[in-house]
Amino acid sequence: MAQAQLGYVFIWVDDVIGAVEFYERTFGITRRTIRENGPLGLYAELETGPTTLAIADTREARAIFPDGFRLNDPAQAPGAFQVTFVTPD
């Protein structure tokens, strides 16, 4: 049986463009796509090697998780989630 590989890491944010620009500026990650996803808001993908970093509007999260979820809020303690980038420097 073939081993499964991690394909996507999703982050839902209120400001997709701002998040994409942060990852581009801070880590030099290349933008693959940003597109309008109808009533779900903007959706973006960034090239990070074999795993894609996907950034989507919180409207999409509300549709996917109709029973609720905890928004990412810098004023609150972080959720139990981590995205780690390894760079040469």
N, C-alpha and C positions, 0 to 999 in steps of 0.2 A: 504494500500500500504506500502511495506517495505521501510524504510528510506535508502537512498544511503549512502555509506561509502567511505571515501577517501582511495583509494587503492595504488596509487603510487605518488611519487613526483620525477620528472625527473630533472637531472642537466646534461647539455651537456658541456664537457670539452675537452681540447686538450690532457690531460694526465690522462687517466682513472685510471691507476695503482696508480699514485701519489695521486689522489683524494681519492681513496678507502683506501689507507694506512693512509692518513690524518684522515679520519673519524674513522678508527679502532684505531689509536694511541690516538687521541684527546678525543673521546667520548666512546671508548670501544665497538663500534658497531661491530657485527659479520658479516663477509662476507658470503653471501648466495651463490653467483656464480660470476665468471668472465668468459666470453667466447668471442670468436672471432665471430663477426657478419658479416662475409664476407666483402664486399666492404664498409660496414658502420662502420667498426672498432670494437673496444672492447665495450662490454656491461657488466655492473656489477649490482648486486643487493645486498643491505645490509639489514639485519634484524633490524627493528626498532619498532617492535610491530605490530599492525594491519595495518600500512601503510609501504610500501616498499620504501626505498630510492634507486632510479635507477640512475646510472651514465653511460652516454653513450658518445661516441666519437662525436665530432662536425661534422664529416662526416655524421652521422645519421641525425643531425639537418638540414644539407644542403639538404638532400633528402626529409625530411618531410616538410620543409619550402622553396620550390624552389624560392619563390619570395623574399627571404632574411629574415634575422633576425639580431639582435645585439649580437655579441659575448660577452661573459663574459671577461672583460679585467680589471685586477687589477689597471691599470694606468688610468682608466676612472671612472666616477661616477657609483655607483652600479645601477642595474636595480631595478624596483619596485617589488621585490620578496624576500621572507624571508622563511627560514627553521629554525624552533625553536626546540631545544631538551631540554627536562626537565629532570634533573638528581637529585638524592637524595642530592648531595653536590653542 
